Amino acid sequence: MPDLNNLPDTHFFLTFKNTIMREQQTNSLLIQSGFRKTN
């Protein structure tokens, strides 16, 4: 996985970074809610 902090701040990469951060937040919420088992 590329280092998101080192990606160029183009529109594409900003959108990509926002998508990744949203997915990580969703995963965290699911784990906190007990829908996903942590390893």
Rosetta blueprint (number, residue, H / E / L):
1 M L
2 P L
3 D L
4 L H
5 N H
6 N H
7 L L
8 P L
9 D L
10 T L
11 H H
12 F H
13 F H
14 L H
15 T H
16 F H
17 K H
18 N H
19 T H
20 I H
21 M H
22 R H
23 E H
24 Q H
25 Q H
26 T H
27 N H
28 S H
29 L H
30 L H
31 I H
32 Q H
33 S H
34 G L
35 F L
36 R L
37 K L
38 T L
39 N L
